[in-house]
Amino acid sequence: MKSRISPALWVLITGFILIFIWSGIAPEDQHTWFLEVLPAIVAVPVLAFTYRKFRFSDFAYFMIFVQIVILLIGGHYTYAKVPLFDWIRDNFGLERNNYDKLAHFIQGTTPALITREILIRLKVINGQGWLFFVVAATGLAISAAYELIEMGISVAEGSTADAFLGTQGYVWDTQTDMLLALIGAVLIQLFFRNVHDKSINRIV
């Protein structure tokens, strides 16, 4: 398997560094920023450390980059105050800023893609039907686990974690977050399976 860093990956690394620096400069709330970007702070060193032993496809790294950028933007503004989605709310008569819903949709696609690649390359599951089911279920499970983490932080910190939760008074926020993650895990397999397979084949 090739282990040399591709030009495309260098672009993603450079983009991550620049956006991370921007995100950390005068965020809306420093504590919320840390909570929101913590998954990226943990994930990037892990991906770097494991790169030579298990390099993911460029498509998987691109989707990881997309999710990290969403985290960094949400951390900078807080999810309820991202300007573009404020504009969408105000101009389309919506009741809330729905940036967090985009984030949870992507939260379903990226872990699903990573799971799919691991299962395929390690030959854990051979049947396409079972592969599809396990990948979708994993995307949903990771989303549910994240909701439990949010609940734990909220219980531990009280009202100081309100910006991190970002429910904006929506009673079905947790359930719709998990639903969107499941939809993301399903759609990434339905519409990007061939793209992902080709990207895997270029490195194995």
Secondary structure, 3 states (H helix, E strand, C coil): CCCCCCHHHHHHHHHHHHHHHHHHCCCCCHHHHHHHHHHHHHHHHHHHHCCCCCCCCHHHHHHHHHHHHHHHHHHHHCHHHCHHHHHHHHHCCCCCCCHHHHHHHHHHHHHHHHHHHHHHHCCCCCCHHHHHHHHHHHHHHHHHHHHHHHHHHHHHHHHHHHHHHCCCCCCCHHHHHHHHHHHHHHHHHHHHHHHHHHHHHCCC
